[in-house]
Amino acid sequence: MTSLFARGARRVVLRQIRHLSPVRPARTTAVWHQMETEFGMAAPPVALHAAAPEVLDAVWLMLRETLLAGDPAGRSTKETVAAAVSLANTCPYCVEVHGATLTGTRPGADARHLAAGRVDEVRDPAVRALARWARDGASRVTPVPIPVPADQAAAVLGVAVTFHYLNRMVNVFLGESALEAMPVAARPLGRRVAARVFGRFARAVVPPGQAVTALPARPLPADLSWAASCAPIADALARAAAAIDEAGAAVLPVAVRELVLARLADPAEPGPGLSAEPWLAEAVAPLPPGERPAARLALLVAFASYRVSDGDIAAVRASGHGDDALVRLTAWAAMAAARNAGRLLSGDAGMRGCGDARAGGAAGIGYGDYPK
């Protein structure tokens, strides 16, 4: 049964979403209900996808099977990765939320350092190494070994890829703070309350492989082969990747998708740097004028989502895209970047199973005794 807290949070969730018209839960009943039951509330980073139901389904599937599912004893490790990846992508909303959840699951100075973005001040060497890998690994040409045992690597990478995706969508469609409705002076108290609430929800048991989904089973793409050792994560990523690929193909011309993928794959690509305009103008110049607004937005989402402006959204809308197309366009670009980050983070790491928190101690991910 949906909690009173979840029902009360619905109105707040819908008010936080920018650039899109709110979609009520009745339109997305099955996924919404499971999200409120297992996550504790309709998470705004997932709910913002509601205009494109297949993308909403895909994103909930990824988030559930990577971050939520498994033995709760491993949740603090996953929250460490979520917070550190969010730092890398300049996503203050996600840093705030997952820093608070980390504080609720792993109280102490190290959690506070991570929540404040002070990775190098973390005292526990294992936690510090994991946070540095998650924060910096996707920006390095030479992969850094994943600082967890091989049987935990697929779960850690799954969380990293999911948040490389979510950070980009959050930067476009949500504000800088989950507590934006509160006065700035009251937000420290709000974060302490959030840590207690989110920490309690994080201790709930979520069995892997039981996500509500209408998405068909799909083969695992080669670039996600690192997930193959953990069936629930591999299945979730395969279904989600296919759904988002198809969503992107429905709204983005082939030339735009090829441009974004080529730029992501180029190790010498400098990205937008301090001044995005010359870089964007050069990148989209070969395209027909009618395709340039969508290409510009897709490139910004992939490389610097925190720079997407109201003008970028308005230009895409002026070319005829409604809410559903806007979600599909940005989702495709965010997923392309996330999959590329997963490739860079995984390197040649060996994978083995889904992990077991009992064997991994404080750093364990933990699918416990659930079927793999």
C-alpha positions in Angstrom: 0.0 0.0 0.0 1.2 3.5 -0.8 2.3 5.4 2.3 0.8 8.7 3.4 4.2 10.2 2.9 4.3 9.1 -0.7 0.8 10.4 -1.4 1.6 13.7 0.2 4.9 14.0 -1.8 3.1 13.7 -5.2 2.1 17.4 -5.4 5.6 18.5 -4.4 7.2 16.2 -7.0 5.0 17.5 -9.8 5.8 21.1 -8.9 9.6 20.5 -9.1 9.6 19.5 -12.8 10.6 22.3 -15.3 9.9 22.6 -19.0 7.3 19.8 -19.0 3.6 19.7 -18.1 2.9 17.6 -15.0 1.6 14.1 -15.7 -0.6 12.7 -13.0 0.0 9.2 -11.5 -3.2 7.7 -13.2 -1.3 7.9 -16.5 1.5 5.7 -15.2 -0.1 3.7 -12.5 1.9 0.5 -12.3 5.4 2.0 -12.4 4.3 4.9 -10.2 2.8 2.6 -7.6 5.9 0.4 -7.4 8.2 3.4 -7.2 6.2 4.9 -4.3 6.1 1.5 -2.5 9.8 0.6 -2.9 11.5 4.0 -3.1 9.2 5.6 -0.6 8.0 8.3 -3.0 7.7 9.1 -6.7 11.3 10.2 -7.3 11.3 13.4 -9.3 14.2 12.2 -11.5 12.1 9.3 -12.6 8.7 11.0 -12.6 9.9 13.7 -15.0 9.9 11.1 -17.8 6.1 10.5 -17.6 5.4 12.2 -20.9 7.2 9.3 -22.6 5.8 6.1 -20.8 8.3 3.7 -22.3 11.2 5.9 -21.2 9.7 6.2 -17.7 9.5 2.4 -17.6 13.1 2.1 -18.7 14.4 4.6 -16.2 12.6 3.0 -13.3 13.9 -0.4 -14.3 17.5 0.8 -14.3 17.2 2.7 -11.0 15.4 -0.1 -9.2 17.7 -2.9 -10.3 21.0 -1.1 -9.8 20.5 1.2 -6.8 17.5 -0.3 -4.9 17.6 -4.0 -5.4 19.5 -6.4 -3.2 20.7 -6.6 0.4 20.3 -3.2 2.1 23.7 -3.7 3.7 25.3 -2.6 0.5 23.2 0.5 -0.1 25.8 2.9 1.4 28.4 1.8 -1.2 25.9 2.4 -4.0 25.0 5.8 -2.6 28.7 6.7 -2.5 28.9 6.0 -6.2 25.7 7.9 -6.9 26.9 11.0 -5.0 30.4 10.9 -6.5 29.1 10.5 -10.1 26.7 13.4 -9.5 29.7 15.5 -8.4 31.4 14.7 -11.7 28.3 15.8 -13.7 27.8 19.1 -11.8 24.3 17.9 -10.6 23.7 19.6 -7.2 20.2 18.2 -6.9 21.5 14.6 -7.1 24.4 15.4 -4.8 22.0 16.8 -2.2 19.6 13.8 -2.4 22.2 11.0 -2.5 24.5 12.8 0.0 21.5 12.9 2.4 20.7 9.2 1.8 24.4 8.3 2.3 24.3 10.2 5.6 21.2 8.2 6.6 22.8 4.9 5.7 26.4 5.5 6.8 26.4 8.2 9.5 29.7 9.9 10.2 32.2 12.4 8.9 33.0 10.6 5.7 29.4 10.7 4.6 29.3 14.4 5.3 32.5 15.0 3.3 31.0 13.2 0.3 27.7 15.0 0.6 29.6 18.3 0.6 31.7 17.3 -2.4 34.9 17.0 -0.4 36.0 13.6 -1.7 39.7 14.0 -0.9 38.8 14.6 2.8 37.2 11.2 3.2 39.2 9.3 5.7 38.3 5.7 5.0 40.7 4.7 2.2 38.3 2.2 0.5 35.4 4.7 0.4 37.8 7.5 -0.8 39.1 5.2 -3.6 35.6 4.3 -4.7 34.4 7.9 -4.7 37.5 9.0 -6.7 36.9 6.3 -9.2 33.2 7.2 -9.6 33.9 10.9 -9.8 36.9 10.9 -12.2 36.9 7.5 -14.0 34.8 8.5 -17.0 37.0 11.5 -17.8 40.2 9.4 -18.1 41.5 7.9 -21.3 43.3 5.2 -19.4 40.8 3.2 -17.2 41.3 3.1 -13.5 40.7 -0.4 -12.0 37.3 -0.6 -10.2 38.2 -0.6 -6.4 35.8 -3.4 -5.5 35.9 -7.2 -5.7 35.0 -8.6 -9.1 31.7 -10.0 -7.9 30.6 -6.4 -7.0 31.8 -4.6 -10.1 28.7 -5.1 -12.2 26.5 -3.6 -9.5 28.8 -0.6 -8.9 29.1 0.0 -12.7 25.3 -0.3 -13.0 24.8 2.5 -10.4 27.4 4.6 -12.1 25.8 4.3 -15.6 22.3 5.0 -14.1 23.5 8.2 -12.5 25.4 9.4 -15.5 22.0 9.2 -17.2 19.9 10.6 -14.4 22.2 13.5 -13.6 21.8 14.8 -17.2 18.1 14.6 -17.1 17.9 16.2 -13.7 20.1 19.1 -14.8 17.7 19.8 -17.7 14.3 19.2 -16.0 14.7 19.9 -12.2 16.2 22.7 -10.2 19.4 22.8 -8.2 17.9 21.6 -4.9 15.2 19.1 -3.9 14.5 21.6 -1.1 14.0 24.6 -3.4 10.5 25.3 -1.8 12.2 25.8 1.6 13.9 29.0 2.6 17.6 28.8 2.2 18.2 29.2 5.9 16.0 26.1 6.6 17.6 23.8 4.2 20.3 22.4 6.6 17.4 21.2 8.8 15.7 19.9 5.7 18.7 17.9 4.8 19.0 16.3 8.2 15.3 15.3 8.1 15.9 14.0 4.5 18.8 11.9 5.8 16.6 10.2 8.4 13.7 9.6 6.0 15.8 8.4 3.0 18.0 6.3 5.3 14.9 4.5 6.6 13.6 3.9 3.0 17.1 2.6 2.0 16.9 -0.1 4.6 13.9 -1.7 2.9 14.4 -5.0 1.1 13.8 -4.8 -2.6 14.1 -8.2 -4.4 16.1 -8.1 -7.7 14.4 -8.9 -10.9 10.9 -8.0 -9.9 10.5 -4.6 -11.5 7.1 -3.7 -13.0 7.8 -3.4 -16.8 6.1 -3.7 -20.1 9.4 -3.5 -22.0 10.3 -6.8 -23.8 13.4 -8.7 -23.1 16.3 -7.7 -25.4 19.9 -8.9 -25.9 22.6 -7.1 -24.0 24.5 -4.7 -26.2 28.2 -5.2 -26.5 29.0 -1.9 -24.8 27.1 -3.1 -21.7 28.6 -6.6 -21.7 30.3 -5.8 -18.3 26.8 -6.4 -16.8 26.4 -9.9 -18.1 27.6 -11.6 -14.9 24.6 -10.2 -13.0 21.3 -11.3 -14.6 18.9 -8.8 -13.0 21.1 -5.8 -13.9 21.9 -7.1 -17.4 18.3 -7.7 -18.2 17.3 -4.3 -16.9 20.0 -2.4 -18.8 19.3 -4.4 -22.0 15.5 -3.6 -21.9 16.1 0.0 -21.0 18.9 0.6 -23.6 16.7 -0.8 -26.4 13.7 1.3 -25.3 15.6 4.5 -25.1 17.4 3.8 -28.4 14.0 3.4 -30.1 12.7 6.5 -28.5 15.6 8.5 -29.8 15.3 7.1 -33.3 11.7 8.2 -33.3 12.5 11.9 -32.8 16.1 12.4 -33.8 17.4 12.2 -37.4 20.1 9.7 -38.1 22.7 12.4 -38.8 22.1 14.0 -35.4 22.5 10.7 -33.6 25.6 9.9 -35.6 27.1 13.3 -34.7 26.6 12.8 -31.0 27.9 9.2 -31.0 31.0 10.2 -33.0 31.8 13.0 -30.6 31.4 10.8 -27.6 33.6 8.1 -29.1 36.4 10.5 -30.0 39.1 10.4 -27.2 40.4 13.7 -28.4 37.0 15.5 -28.2 37.6 18.6 -26.0 33.9 19.2 -25.3 32.4 22.6 -24.9 35.1 23.9 -22.5 34.7 27.4 -21.0 32.8 28.7 -24.0 30.2 26.4 -25.5 29.0 28.5 -28.4 31.9 28.2 -30.8 32.1 24.4 -30.1 28.4 24.0 -30.7 28.3 26.1 -33.8 31.2 24.1 -35.3 29.6 20.8 -34.4 26.2 21.4 -35.9 27.3 23.4 -38.9 27.2 20.4 -41.4 23.6 19.7 -40.5 20.5 21.2 -42.2 19.3 24.2 -40.3 16.1 22.5 -39.2 18.1 19.8 -37.5 20.5 22.1 -35.6 18.3 22.9 -32.5 17.8 19.2 -31.7 21.5 18.5 -32.3 22.6 21.4 -30.2 20.4 20.2 -27.3 21.5 16.6 -27.7 25.2 17.6 -27.6 24.7 19.8 -24.5 22.8 17.0 -22.7 25.6 14.6 -23.5 28.6 16.8 -22.7 27.4 19.7 -20.4 23.8 19.2 -19.3 24.1 21.9 -16.6 24.5 24.4 -19.5 21.1 23.7 -21.1 19.1 26.9 -21.2 15.5 27.9 -21.5 16.5 29.1 -25.0 17.8 25.7 -26.0 14.5 24.1 -24.9 12.4 26.8 -26.7 14.4 26.3 -30.0 13.6 22.6 -30.0 9.9 23.3 -29.2 9.8 25.8 -32.0 10.8 23.0 -34.4 7.6 21.1 -33.5 8.6 18.9 -30.5 6.2 18.5 -27.7 6.8 17.1 -24.2 6.9 13.5 -25.3 9.5 14.2 -28.0 11.5 16.5 -25.7 11.8 13.7 -23.1 12.7 11.1 -25.8 15.4 13.4 -27.3 17.1 14.3 -24.1 16.8 10.7 -22.8 18.6 9.3 -25.9 21.4 11.8 -25.5 21.8 11.2 -21.8 21.8 7.4 -22.3 24.4 7.7 -25.1 26.7 9.6 -22.7 26.0 7.2 -19.8 26.8 4.1 -21.9 30.0 5.8 -23.0 30.8 6.5 -19.4 30.2 2.9 -18.6 32.6 1.8 -21.3 35.3 4.1 -19.9 34.7 3.1 -16.3 34.7 -0.6 -17.0 38.0 -0.9 -18.8 39.0 -4.6 -18.9 37.7 -5.3 -15.4 36.7 -8.9 -14.7 33.1 -9.4 -13.5 31.7 -12.2 -11.5 28.2 -12.5 -10.2 26.1 -9.9 -8.4 28.1 -9.6 -5.2 27.4 -10.6 -1.6 27.5 -8.0 1.2 28.3 -10.7 3.7 31.6 -11.4 1.9 32.4 -7.8 1.1 32.2 -6.2 4.6 31.5 -2.5 4.7 32.2 -2.1 1.0 29.9 -5.0 0.0 27.2 -4.4 -2.6 25.1 -7.3 -1.7 22.4 -9.2 -3.6 22.5 -11.5 -0.6 20.5 -14.7 -1.0 18.2 -13.5 -3.8 18.3 -15.4 -7.1 20.9 -14.2 -9.6 
